[in-house]
């Protein structure tokens, strides 16, 4: 894929970002050679990341979903007949894998599942952290897809989860 400065992208584990720059610099893993990197500014927080241009697809960097796909995403959030492992460690691992996948629909499943569990039984400390992380990733991408603030996107997610 060809990305350029100013493009909005999604980096799987951290959410939506804007490509601030594309620069060549020394490759830390191959001394004496230069490598081209995208400099990503994350949509939330102050974090910036550097992603090798030739590895962007391999790490799962992708375009955000389109506004047309948002309804499908909200359908995932609204679904209530959810089957997940009863065993805490299996459930937690399953949610971690979905979050790492970078697939926005799987991230939405994690948000939905943890929101439902939080209402019914409460969450462990680890699940609370995972819930906050997955909400943040989902909301950052939704704000790009809907072209709204993250607060507005969060409100829409909360409405879908009610």
C-alpha positions as CSV (number, residue, x, y, z in Angstrom):
1,X,0.0,0.0,0.0
2,X,1.2,3.5,-0.6
3,X,0.8,5.8,2.3
4,X,2.0,9.4,2.4
5,X,2.4,12.2,4.9
6,X,-0.9,13.3,6.3
7,X,-2.7,10.0,5.8
8,X,-4.9,8.6,8.5
9,X,-4.0,5.0,9.3
10,X,-4.6,2.4,12.0
11,X,-1.7,0.7,13.9
12,X,-3.2,-2.5,15.4
13,X,-2.1,-2.3,19.0
14,X,-2.4,1.4,19.5
15,X,-5.3,2.5,17.2
16,X,-5.7,5.4,14.9
17,X,-2.7,7.6,13.9
18,X,-1.7,10.2,11.4
19,X,1.5,9.9,9.3
20,X,3.5,12.9,10.3
21,X,6.6,12.2,8.3
22,X,8.5,9.7,6.2
23,X,12.2,9.7,6.8
24,X,15.4,7.7,6.2
25,X,17.6,6.9,9.2
26,X,20.1,4.3,10.3
27,X,18.7,0.8,10.7
28,X,19.3,-0.2,14.3
29,X,19.2,-3.9,13.3
30,X,21.6,-3.6,10.4
31,X,24.4,-1.1,11.2
32,X,25.7,0.9,8.3
33,X,22.5,0.8,6.3
34,X,19.6,3.2,6.1
35,X,15.9,2.3,6.2
36,X,12.8,4.4,5.5
37,X,10.3,4.9,8.3
38,X,6.8,6.3,8.7
39,X,6.5,8.5,11.8
40,X,3.0,8.0,13.2
41,X,1.4,10.4,15.7
42,X,-1.3,8.5,17.6
43,X,-4.7,10.1,17.6
44,X,-5.0,9.9,21.4
45,X,-2.2,10.7,23.8
46,X,1.2,12.0,23.0
47,X,2.7,8.8,21.6
48,X,4.6,8.7,18.3
49,X,5.8,5.5,16.6
50,X,8.2,4.7,13.8
51,X,7.2,2.0,11.4
52,X,9.6,0.7,8.7
53,X,8.0,1.5,5.4
54,X,8.8,-1.9,4.0
55,X,7.2,-3.6,7.1
56,X,4.0,-1.5,7.4
57,X,1.8,-4.3,5.9
58,X,3.5,-7.0,7.9
59,X,2.8,-5.2,11.2
60,X,-0.8,-4.7,10.2
61,X,-0.9,-1.0,9.5
62,X,-4.0,-0.3,7.5
63,X,-6.5,2.3,6.4
64,X,-9.3,3.1,8.8
65,X,-12.7,1.7,8.1
66,X,-15.0,3.8,5.9
67,X,-18.1,5.5,7.1
68,X,-20.1,2.9,5.2
69,X,-18.7,0.1,7.5
70,X,-19.7,1.9,10.7
71,X,-23.2,0.4,10.8
72,X,-21.8,-3.1,10.7
73,X,-19.4,-2.2,13.5
74,X,-22.3,-1.0,15.7
75,X,-24.2,-4.2,14.9
76,X,-21.3,-6.1,16.5
77,X,-21.5,-3.8,19.6
78,X,-25.2,-4.3,19.9
79,X,-25.2,-8.1,19.8
80,X,-26.1,-9.6,23.1
81,X,-26.1,-13.4,22.5
82,X,-22.4,-13.8,23.2
83,X,-20.6,-17.1,23.8
84,X,-17.1,-16.9,25.4
85,X,-15.0,-19.2,27.5
86,X,-16.0,-19.4,31.2
87,X,-12.4,-19.9,32.1
88,X,-10.8,-16.5,33.0
89,X,-7.4,-17.2,31.5
90,X,-8.8,-18.6,28.2
91,X,-11.2,-15.6,27.9
92,X,-8.4,-13.1,28.6
93,X,-6.1,-14.7,26.1
94,X,-8.9,-14.8,23.5
95,X,-9.5,-11.1,24.0
96,X,-5.8,-10.3,23.8
97,X,-5.5,-12.1,20.5
98,X,-8.5,-10.3,19.1
99,X,-7.1,-7.0,20.1
100,X,-3.7,-7.8,18.6
101,X,-5.3,-8.8,15.3
102,X,-5.9,-5.2,14.4
103,X,-9.3,-6.1,13.0
104,X,-11.7,-3.4,14.1
105,X,-14.6,-5.9,14.2
106,X,-12.7,-8.2,16.6
107,X,-11.7,-5.2,18.7
108,X,-15.4,-4.3,18.8
109,X,-16.2,-7.8,20.0
110,X,-13.7,-7.4,22.9
111,X,-15.3,-4.1,23.9
112,X,-18.8,-5.6,23.8
113,X,-17.8,-8.8,25.6
114,X,-16.0,-6.9,28.4
115,X,-18.8,-4.3,28.7
116,X,-21.4,-7.1,29.1
117,X,-19.3,-8.9,31.6
118,X,-18.6,-5.7,33.5
119,X,-22.3,-5.1,33.9
120,X,-23.2,-8.7,34.9
121,X,-20.2,-9.8,37.0
122,X,-17.6,-7.1,37.1
123,X,-14.1,-7.3,35.7
124,X,-10.8,-8.3,37.1
125,X,-8.0,-5.7,37.2
126,X,-6.5,-7.3,34.0
127,X,-9.8,-7.3,32.2
128,X,-10.4,-3.7,33.2
129,X,-7.1,-2.7,31.7
130,X,-7.8,-4.7,28.5
131,X,-11.3,-3.1,28.3
132,X,-9.9,0.4,28.5
133,X,-7.2,-0.4,25.9
134,X,-9.7,-1.9,23.5
135,X,-12.2,1.0,23.9
136,X,-9.4,3.5,23.2
137,X,-8.4,1.6,20.0
138,X,-12.0,1.3,18.9
139,X,-12.9,4.9,19.6
140,X,-9.8,6.3,17.9
141,X,-10.7,4.5,14.7
142,X,-14.4,5.4,14.9
143,X,-13.5,9.1,15.3
144,X,-11.6,8.9,12.0
145,X,-14.4,6.9,10.3
146,X,-17.2,9.2,11.4
147,X,-15.0,12.4,11.3
148,X,-16.0,13.3,14.8
149,X,-14.2,14.0,18.1
150,X,-13.1,11.0,20.2
151,X,-15.6,12.2,22.8
152,X,-18.5,12.0,20.3
153,X,-17.2,8.6,19.1
154,X,-17.1,7.4,22.7
155,X,-20.7,8.5,23.2
156,X,-21.8,6.5,20.2
157,X,-20.0,3.4,21.4
158,X,-21.7,3.8,24.9
159,X,-25.1,4.2,23.2
160,X,-24.5,1.0,21.2
161,X,-23.5,-0.9,24.4
162,X,-26.6,0.2,26.3
